[in-house]
């Protein structure tokens, strides 16, 4: 933090001081403080060439006793570089803050902007550097996975990486990205900031039950959001009028198949059958085990049959012992119709003849 003494007037600073409890109403006749302080604020802005960018400016007006000054007219103007400030004169509020908006169309790779803030007797200088980056041409996943191997019934996490390329094929180092899951039983973490190679990373979490392939999209995020401008400073509608909307985002989509990490086997267990004059009820038990012989919990088992008029629970999930129980009702006579159980996530299935109990 750099300070400079400037004779006479009000002190301008960019710190919000907790000690600013007392206030001083501004008037031209207010006696000048004995000592003044000022701070030169330096900021770096990254924006796309050919698009608008903006920065909220916040100046605090203090007297020599570090008391907030209310109603002080702070005049702001761009004295070097491109862009404008609105409003040109910002009046300090009850906390001594005077706020304005700097906005500019980014036309060069590197530009330097200086904004002068003045009140009677004092000045403050904003020193901004604006780096214009190329517009994104494409988005790509870095080393995308061909599939995910999942353990049934337990959650798994995976890392995904993507980056943005410019029209010359080089990675854009400062371009943020957004990831969204379109389909599949997965959630996704917030994206990281781009690393030194422009790569953005996220963590994907899967619940271990639904083996539907995961489809997600990654797209470029705007470098400047008009909604980031405080509504107390300038209305969102006015921001939209001042700053045209950013160019359309660039995106790509990735579908990741899910495969079981272990081979699964299904077996029908002896049934518990009950009969009454009009309806036959059968409780069907299916055992799911992995190739090692261990029980397979959390596996979704589907039941199909060609028995006419059969209804019942079409699917069940195996319990901790790898058992799934389904109940079926049928009224038509049975003549060796087939009953089939299958676990689509594992590609495992088993069949048996469905016969009338004697």
Steps between C-alpha positions, in 0.01 A plus 500: 500500500648836395413834655577855392440827675298751306427843651144595595156345443349158563678168526407236241572138578395155377482345844166448674599597853305353790585812695289718270218531750480879511397704200572846373261673261687654208488869428743728314568680828613181682841563649779306331666221697858541607624183329364312198544148379441351159544155355577409140302191409641263239279238336547249220199413282477211255238532227426374151598717208197643326285486815420742780637478850418697813632568848312637799687791660457568870653807665476588869516864605648574845596810692827545690354310797410202278130581524275422205397807301141497372395674179848562361495532118768271355574571135633204300651515153718285274822695445690230311383210287157400374164476673256712700379542857137532608399708681763768446424641845428252781363632829627329817230325700438474875807279539723728295501273194472643149448238230523501122546262207789490253424326170689461175507311173813284497678545168866420572706227662650737754371839608558734792222710653525772762191638672519815709268551797490851647325697774577855600851481638592135426552252217527126458628300204377161381765317299352217290660255259266323258608186318292408198491128427391324184144380464468124559472281191443160657489304826661160549520243774857418599565123494127415524418161655364228271291361788461496878531178699260503795453284805130431544342658805785735588567854379800578282675823402685583182699797373418671171711761326428739211649807339414768244685549173529817295473523124875431475464174694681632806347462846338811649653523845244724671170364369264359767275204423166365624411128517144362504373143529225445240414138580614226734508460878795727566570832665782737426712736709572864428759550230850601600676807368709438187851378582820614331407302188142624488362167629186512716418202724184369666411199713220270388322286763282197419261325740593145399144386422388637165727390216344729239782659296593849619470784252639840588570825323782745560467857377687826521391736775493876437799694629265777608149456638283815506336355812833542680441876510329594830135591442544785749753654263314472172186313399544169313290637211735795465802271509351296217448815296855618564662162450384286206460134584807281463548281196346155496683241705697212349425150630556130450325187628640176637319171568675256735385135510487337843623146546506274804838444655405135576326221306154414638301176508126461571322192635132424565441359849213263587169689494238543769176439313149561624175411324138601533198424276545808279858625526843342516761690704870434472779664693815471292846523656808578293852464635768735361866408555827617354746264333689472831186365668434808714147639521420795272294764685330794333449332161181591311327179385226515236241226443339410168254226418287386207227375735163646381341738746794507742548808715728580791815686599707540182830555679675486836839588651709232668546533876822468701496123438460540124133392502218660305137397564218569255133403527303396191127437447348304216158352428550326166605133490877456473651288225878525533515873442837664558599718794811711448705707748770735378735766635556742209789679669702179505369331189399201715177300458338168592186313381277225633174333406202642683276202581174458687566373853347162581 
